[in-house]
Structures are given as C-alpha cells and as structure tokens.
C-alpha cells in the first residue's frame, strides 16, 4: 500500500516538534507496558456482554469496507457500539496529538507503519501482547511472519498489520516480443535487468522513442535495491530500544552505484525526468501501457490500472531481481490497526482490531468495498483489492473479488499475496523517517551528480545517527 511521503513528513514534523508535550501527556505509560492485574483479557471482555462504546478512526477512501467491518462486528456483539469516524483528516498526526492531549483520542485507529516506532516509544499506543494471548480472533500463524513483526517495537506488539501491498517488476509483454525477449519471463538478476533495459531503449534524435526501464519511476526506492543486495538499513540492540543507521555499509553503496550506473547508461536522471513529462500521462496514457516504457517497479495495485485502461494488454510480473547469487524479494508499505494507550475499553478495543485484521474482518471489508464498487459502476469494470498481511484473510479477499477480475488480474493478485512471504518492511523505530530520508536524500545527491554514492550515503547516515544520538537511542 502506498504511503504518501507528504503524510510521512507531516508526521515526522509533529512528532519532532511535539515530542516533549506528547511524552508529558502519556508519561506514565512510558515504562513497561502496564496491563494491570484487573485486566480480563481481550477474549473475556466480550463474553461479559456489558454495553460498550468504542471510537474508531479509519477513513481513507475505503469507508464502505471499514463500515462493513464495523457492521459485521456489532452484528456478532450487539452490546458493542462503534462510533466510526471516516474523515481522513482526523488521522493526521497533529490531530492525533491533539486528541491525546485533550483526552479525546479514539480507542482504536488505523496507523501507517512509518510512524509506529515514534508513537509506541512515547507511550501513546497500547502494548497488545498479553491481550492477544486471549483473543478469539488473533491467530499468529495466519500472518506472513516477517510482516507481522512490522507491528512490533522493542519486542512488543503495538499494532496488528492490516492491508498492504507488494512491489513487483511489471513489463509490457508486447514490447518484450518486439525485442525478441520471452514475454513470459522477466530479467533474472541485475545484469539482465540492465541488459533488457538497454535492449528496449530506443533513442530518437535528441530524445527517446522508448525507454526500457527507469529504476526509480513507479514506486521504487533505494530501500528496495539495498534489500535486494542483502543490506539492512539499521542495527538494533538486543532489547530493540537502541538503534544505529548502517546505510553507509558497502552493500548500500553497491546498490546506489548500480542505480547510478543504470541511470547513466540510459542518459541520466534529468533526461529521464524530462522524458517522462512528455511520454507518460495518467490512465491509458501511462508509458507502460502505451509501450513507451518497457518495465517498471510499482505497487501490485497497478493491476487495477491495467484492468481499467488496457484490459487486453498482455503484461508480465515477477519479484524484482537481485544481483547474481542473491534472492529476489519485494517490500510492503503497511497499514496497521492500533489501540491508543488511554482507551477506556482496552480489552474490547484489542478484540475489535483483532477481528478487523482477521479472516472474518477482511472478508467483510472485501464484501463492503466490492458492493460499493458495483453500485458505483453498475456492476461493470475491474476491481483489484489490496493484499493482506493475514494470509488466510488475503485469500478470503481474493475469493470475494475474483469474479470482478479477469484471469490475468487474478494471477497477479495470487502472485502478490504469495509474494508477501518474501517481502520486507521499513524498520519500526523512533525517528524511522530520518532513516527513510537517508536513502531518499542519498539517492537524490548521487543521481544528480552532487556526490558519489559512497559520500552521499556516509553523509546522510551521519545525519541520521546524530538524530538518534540526540534522542538518546543511538546504539
């Protein structure tokens, strides 16, 4: 699932500026998670059948699915009333901070992976471990193990992963066939990725008729190429509370050198940025659909673009290739469900988010979202739903949605759900967005020629570790 960079920056700004205020508001919670001897456990809370009201913030344009989850839960537990707030503006960090300070924060909310470590470390979120042990809905083995850990900070669960995405390498099969490439098979490694790129690139005067591949166009970042090269962005202490950015490591330098070299081979990033303004538009005018771009890394939900604007186009997909001898993989941006620390109904709220992220909750989400799609489109068109970190829940979504997808879209959706087993996620840590900026700013400096890949990564890593030192969490 694409996490907008703008909202990430907004969250970082609020957390950095308001961290002292936030810490004061929830200071009592900053020590070990306090479940208290009086907690009945998440599973037992609903058996009591006491009238309960929860406030849930989740809106992001998928409201019919979220409302269907709410309705399915309250039909099963009629003693629970869920006050659903669909306005996405309430999920802005500044509004959550204001809610914490005013005592009006929701019991449960949807939360992006990028800010989880900041909020968990400051005691704003409820540690869920003990309650999850008694949950009737949370089944640990249903989740892709590595992505389930995206809900953890310092060894404790503060979130349950919900919907997500993958980032395949897509290609236009018609372009592959025109160049004598196997349209059923993508490049197997970085050497072949460059070879295919150059083979499909066609210059036309001072411009380009077609470009084979633009490394960072679509939804692709240095993070992905570093992981493909066997690198990790950070190193944690044994207890997970201290951390060091290690993106000045040689494996990261190699990844950025590969990207820089690939851009140089096709004419440089400024030339590619200029070409994209002319060659690629929205919808049916996207360069991959028109054949002016051969390959692209993007989120799997780009399958919806294929289905809507080019339903007859042949296209292929695979995991992004790695260097020779290393394994292909992908990465996922994750929406989590969390319980706020000051919830007056922590047991019921935990069981509600456990239901939301369960097979039953995800099936309800799909049914609600699909019914809304069919109502809005008079039953026509192509609907491509998100994958889910809960594997059985993701399969349930597929069973609901497959009748609205052509066979090629079904193959992409099945592939993407399976690809979660080899997917990575951003590190869960305070100042996680400062580490994100290491790769973002280093790639900009290297691709612009301002700095070498090595010096760019060293400089940005130094800045990130200085921030971690300032926060008192540098390993």
C-alpha positions in Angstrom: 0.0 0.0 0.0 1.5 3.3 -1.0 2.3 5.5 2.0 2.3 9.2 0.9 5.6 10.8 1.5 3.8 14.1 2.3 2.0 12.5 5.2 5.2 10.9 6.4 6.9 14.3 6.6 3.9 15.7 8.3 4.1 13.0 11.0 7.8 13.5 11.5 7.3 17.2 11.9 4.6 16.8 14.5 6.5 14.1 16.4 9.7 16.1 16.5 8.1 19.4 17.5 5.6 18.0 19.9 7.6 15.1 21.4 8.0 16.7 24.8 4.4 17.5 25.0 3.4 14.1 23.9 5.7 12.4 26.3 4.3 14.5 29.1 0.7 13.6 28.2 1.4 9.9 28.3 4.5 9.9 30.5 3.0 7.4 32.9 2.9 4.9 30.1 6.5 5.2 29.0 7.7 2.5 31.2 7.0 -1.2 30.8 3.5 -1.8 29.4 1.1 -1.9 32.2 -1.7 -4.4 31.7 -2.7 -4.4 35.4 -4.0 -7.3 37.5 -7.6 -6.3 36.8 -7.5 -7.0 33.0 -9.8 -9.7 32.0 -8.2 -10.3 28.7 -9.4 -9.4 25.2 -11.4 -12.6 24.7 -13.1 -12.5 28.1 -14.2 -8.9 27.7 -16.8 -9.7 25.0 -18.2 -12.6 27.0 -19.3 -10.2 29.7 -21.8 -8.6 27.2 -21.6 -5.3 29.0 -22.8 -2.3 26.9 -19.6 -0.8 25.4 -18.9 2.1 23.1 -15.7 2.3 21.1 -14.5 5.1 18.9 -12.6 4.0 15.7 -10.8 6.3 13.3 -10.1 4.7 10.0 -11.2 6.6 6.9 -9.0 6.9 3.9 -11.4 6.5 1.0 -12.1 2.9 1.8 -15.0 3.7 4.1 -17.5 1.1 2.7 -15.1 -1.7 3.6 -14.5 -0.2 7.0 -18.2 0.3 7.7 -18.8 -3.3 6.7 -16.2 -4.4 9.3 -18.0 -2.4 11.9 -21.4 -3.8 11.0 -20.1 -7.4 11.0 -18.6 -7.0 14.4 -21.6 -5.3 16.0 -23.9 -7.9 14.5 -21.9 -10.5 16.3 -21.6 -8.5 19.5 -24.8 -6.3 19.7 -23.7 -5.0 23.1 -20.9 -3.1 21.4 -21.5 0.3 19.7 -18.7 1.5 17.4 -18.6 5.2 16.6 -16.8 5.2 13.3 -15.0 8.4 12.2 -14.3 8.3 8.5 -12.7 11.7 8.0 -9.1 11.1 7.0 -8.1 14.4 8.4 -8.6 13.0 11.9 -5.7 10.6 11.2 -3.3 13.4 10.7 -0.5 13.3 13.3 -1.4 16.7 14.7 -5.0 15.7 15.2 -4.0 12.5 17.0 -1.6 14.5 19.2 -4.4 17.0 19.9 -6.7 14.1 20.8 -4.2 12.6 23.2 -3.7 15.9 24.9 -7.4 16.6 25.1 -8.4 13.1 26.2 -10.5 12.7 23.0 -8.2 10.3 21.1 -10.0 7.3 19.6 -9.9 3.9 21.2 -8.6 2.3 18.0 -7.3 3.8 14.8 -5.6 2.9 11.6 -1.9 3.8 11.5 0.9 3.8 8.9 4.0 1.7 9.6 6.4 4.6 9.2 5.3 6.4 12.4 4.6 3.4 14.6 8.0 3.4 16.4 7.7 7.1 17.4 4.3 6.7 18.9 5.0 3.4 20.6 8.2 4.6 22.2 6.4 7.7 23.6 3.8 5.6 25.2 0.9 6.7 23.1 -0.1 3.2 22.0 -1.2 0.2 24.0 1.1 -2.9 24.1 -1.1 -5.7 23.0 0.8 -8.9 23.8 -1.0 -10.1 26.9 -4.4 -9.4 25.5 -3.6 -11.0 22.1 -2.9 -14.3 24.0 -6.6 -14.5 25.0 -8.0 -13.2 21.7 -10.6 -15.3 19.9 -9.7 -13.7 16.6 -5.9 -13.1 16.5 -4.1 -16.1 15.1 -0.4 -15.5 14.8 0.2 -18.3 12.4 -2.2 -16.7 9.8 0.2 -13.8 9.2 3.2 -13.6 7.0 5.9 -13.8 9.8 8.2 -11.0 8.7 5.4 -8.6 8.1 3.7 -9.5 11.4 6.8 -8.1 13.0 6.1 -4.7 11.4 3.6 -4.3 14.4 6.4 -4.7 16.9 8.7 -2.2 18.7 11.3 -3.2 21.3 9.9 -6.8 21.3 6.3 -5.9 22.0 3.3 -5.8 19.7 1.8 -2.3 19.4 -0.1 -2.9 16.2 -1.7 -5.7 14.1 -0.8 -5.4 10.4 -3.9 -4.9 8.2 -3.9 -4.2 4.4 -0.7 -3.9 2.5 0.9 -4.2 -1.0 3.9 -5.6 -2.9 6.1 -4.1 -5.5 6.5 -6.4 -8.5 8.6 -5.7 -11.6 6.0 -5.3 -14.4 6.7 -5.4 -18.1 4.8 -4.8 -21.3 4.8 -8.2 -22.9 4.2 -6.7 -26.4 7.4 -4.7 -26.1 9.3 -7.9 -25.0 8.0 -9.8 -28.0 9.0 -6.9 -30.3 12.6 -7.1 -29.0 12.8 -10.9 -29.2 12.5 -11.3 -25.4 10.5 -14.1 -23.7 7.2 -12.3 -22.8 6.6 -14.9 -20.0 9.9 -14.3 -18.2 11.4 -11.2 -16.7 15.1 -10.5 -16.1 16.7 -12.9 -13.6 19.3 -10.6 -12.0 20.7 -7.1 -12.1 22.9 -7.9 -15.0 19.9 -9.0 -17.1 17.9 -6.0 -15.8 20.5 -3.7 -17.3 20.7 -5.8 -20.5 16.9 -5.7 -21.0 16.8 -2.0 -20.3 19.4 -1.2 -22.9 17.9 -3.6 -25.4 14.5 -2.0 -25.2 15.7 1.6 -25.1 15.3 3.4 -28.5 16.7 6.9 -29.0 15.0 9.2 -31.4 17.1 12.3 -32.3 17.9 14.1 -29.1 15.1 12.2 -27.3 13.7 8.7 -26.9 11.1 6.7 -28.7 11.1 4.2 -25.8 13.0 3.6 -22.6 13.5 0.1 -21.3 13.4 0.8 -17.5 13.7 3.8 -15.2 14.9 2.5 -11.9 13.0 4.9 -9.5 9.9 5.5 -11.7 6.7 3.9 -10.4 7.0 3.1 -6.7 10.6 2.2 -6.3 13.3 3.4 -3.9 16.9 2.7 -2.9 15.5 0.8 0.1 14.4 -2.0 -2.3 17.7 -2.2 -4.1 19.6 -2.3 -0.8 17.5 -5.2 0.5 18.0 -7.0 -2.8 21.7 -6.7 -2.3 21.5 -8.2 1.2 21.7 -4.9 3.1 19.8 -3.8 6.2 19.2 -0.1 7.0 19.7 -0.3 10.8 21.1 -2.4 13.6 19.2 -2.8 16.8 20.3 -3.5 20.4 19.3 -6.8 21.9 16.3 -5.2 23.6 15.3 -3.3 20.5 15.4 0.1 22.2 18.6 1.4 20.8 19.4 1.6 17.1 22.1 2.7 14.6 21.7 3.5 11.0 24.2 1.5 8.9 23.4 2.7 5.4 27.0 3.6 4.9 27.7 -0.1 4.6 29.3 -1.4 1.4 26.2 -3.2 0.3 24.2 0.0 0.3 27.0 1.7 -1.6 26.9 -1.1 -4.2 23.2 -0.7 -4.6 23.3 3.0 -5.1 26.3 2.6 -7.5 24.1 0.2 -9.5 21.2 2.6 -9.7 23.6 5.5 -10.6 25.2 3.4 -13.4 21.9 2.3 -14.8 20.6 5.9 -15.0 23.9 7.0 -16.6 23.5 4.2 -19.2 20.1 5.5 -20.3 21.0 9.2 -20.3 20.9 10.3 -16.7 18.1 11.1 -14.3 17.5 14.7 -15.6 17.0 13.4 -19.1 14.6 10.7 -17.8 12.6 13.2 -15.7 12.2 15.4 -18.8 11.2 12.5 -21.0 8.6 11.3 -18.5 6.9 14.6 -18.6 6.4 14.2 -22.3 6.0 10.5 -22.6 3.9 9.4 -19.7 0.4 10.5 -18.6 -2.3 9.2 -16.4 -4.7 6.3 -17.1 -4.5 5.0 -20.6 -1.6 7.4 -21.4 0.8 5.8 -18.8 4.0 5.0 -20.6 4.0 1.3 -19.6 0.5 0.9 -21.2 1.4 2.7 -24.4 4.6 0.8 -24.9 6.9 3.7 -24.5 8.3 2.2 -21.3 9.3 -1.5 -21.2 9.4 -2.3 -17.5 8.5 -0.6 -14.2 8.6 -1.4 -10.5 5.3 -0.3 -8.8 2.8 -1.5 -6.3 0.7 -4.5 -7.3 -2.4 -2.4 -7.2 -1.2 -1.1 -10.6 -3.0 -4.1 -11.8 -6.2 -2.0 -11.4 -4.7 0.4 -14.0 -4.1 -2.4 -16.4 -7.6 -3.7 -15.9 -9.3 -0.4 -16.3 -7.4 1.3 -19.1 -5.7 -1.6 -21.0 -7.8 -4.8 -20.3 -6.5 -6.5 -23.4 -2.8 -5.7 -23.0 -0.5 -8.6 -22.3 1.8 -7.9 -19.4 4.1 -9.8 -17.1 5.2 -9.5 -13.5 7.8 -11.1 -11.1 9.7 -10.2 -8.0 12.3 -7.5 -8.6 15.6 -9.3 -9.5 18.6 -9.3 -7.2 22.3 -9.4 -8.0 23.6 -12.8 -9.2 23.6 -15.3 -6.3 21.1 -13.4 -4.2 17.3 -13.9 -3.8 14.6 -11.7 -5.4 12.2 -10.0 -3.0 9.8 -7.1 -2.6 8.8 -4.7 0.0 5.5 -3.6 1.5 4.0 -0.4 2.9 1.7 -1.5 5.7 -1.4 -0.1 7.3 -1.8 -1.2 10.9 -4.6 -1.2 13.5 -3.7 0.1 16.9 -5.3 0.8 20.3 -4.5 4.1 21.9 -2.9 3.8 25.4 -5.7 5.8 27.1 -8.6 3.8 25.7 -11.2 3.3 28.3 -12.1 -0.1 26.8 -8.6 -1.6 26.1 -9.8 -5.2 26.1 -12.8 -4.8 23.8 -10.7 -2.4 21.6 -8.0 -5.0 21.2 -10.5 -7.7 20.3 -12.1 -5.3 17.8 -8.8 -4.7 15.9 -8.1 -8.4 16.2 -11.4 -9.0 14.4 -10.6 -6.3 11.9 -7.4 -7.9 10.8 -8.8 -11.5 10.9 -10.2 -13.7 8.2 -13.7 -12.6 9.1 -12.9 -8.9 9.3 -11.0 -8.9 6.0 -13.8 -10.8 4.2 -16.3 -8.2 5.5 -14.0 -5.5 4.3 -13.9 -7.0 0.8 -17.6 -7.5 0.6 -18.4 -4.0 1.6 -15.8 -2.5 -0.7 -16.9 -4.6 -3.7 -20.6 -3.9 -3.1 -19.8 -0.2 -3.2 -17.7 -0.6 -6.4 -20.5 -2.5 -8.1 -23.1 0.1 -7.0 -20.9 2.9 -8.3 -20.1 1.2 -11.6 -23.4 -0.6 -12.3 -21.5 -3.9 -11.9 -19.1 -3.2 -14.8 -15.4 -2.8 -14.7 -12.4 -4.2 -13.0 -11.7 -4.2 -9.2 -8.3 -5.0 -7.8 -8.3 -5.2 -4.0 -5.3 -4.9 -1.6 -3.5 -7.9 -0.3 -3.4 -8.5 3.4 -0.7 -9.5 5.9 -3.1 -12.1 7.2 -2.6 -14.8 4.6 -5.9 -16.6 5.1 -7.6 -13.1 5.2 -5.9 -12.2 1.9 -7.2 -15.4 0.4 -10.7 -14.6 1.6 -10.5 -11.2 0.0 -9.5 -12.9 -3.3 -12.5 -15.3 -3.2 -14.8 -12.3 -2.8 -13.2 -10.3 -5.5 -12.1 -12.7 -8.2 -15.4 -12.5 -10.1 -14.6 -8.9 -10.7 -11.2 -9.6 -12.1 -10.1 -11.1 -15.5 -7.9 -14.1 -15.4 -4.6 -12.1 -15.8 -5.7 -9.9 -12.8 -6.4 -13.0 -10.8 -2.9 -14.3 -11.5 -1.4 -11.0 -10.4 -3.4 -10.9 -7.2 -2.5 -14.5 -6.3 1.2 -13.8 -7.0 1.1 -10.7 -4.9 -0.4 -12.4 -1.9 2.2 -15.1 -2.1 5.0 -12.5 -2.6 4.4 -11.3 1.0 6.4 -14.3 2.2 9.5 -12.7 0.8 8.6 -9.0 1.5 10.4 -6.5 3.7 9.1 -3.5 5.6 10.6 -0.3 6.9 12.3 -0.6 10.3 10.0 0.1 13.3 11.8 2.6 15.4 11.7 6.2 16.7 12.9 8.6 14.0 12.2 6.0 11.4 11.5 8.8 8.9 15.0 10.1 9.4 16.3 6.7 8.3 13.9 6.8 5.4 15.4 10.2 4.4 18.9 8.7 4.3 18.1 6.6 1.3 15.8 9.3 -0.2 18.3 12.1 0.0 21.4 10.0 -0.8 19.8 8.7 -4.0 19.0 12.3 -5.0 22.5 13.6 -4.3 24.1 10.6 -6.2 21.8 10.7 -9.2 22.2 14.4 -9.6 26.0 14.1 -9.6 26.3 16.3 -6.5 28.1 13.5 -4.5 29.4 10.0 -5.1 27.1 7.2 -3.9 29.6 6.4 -1.1 29.9 10.0 0.1 26.2 10.6 -0.1 25.3 7.6 2.0 28.1 8.4 4.5 26.8 12.0 4.9 23.1 11.1 5.3 23.9 8.2 7.6 25.9 10.6 9.8 23.0 13.0 10.0 20.6 10.2 10.9 22.8 8.8 13.7 23.2 12.3 15.1 19.5 12.5 15.4 19.4 9.1 17.1 22.1 10.4 19.4 20.0 13.5 20.2 17.1 11.2 21.1 19.3 9.1 23.4 18.7 5.9 21.5 21.9 5.6 19.4 23.4 2.1 19.6 
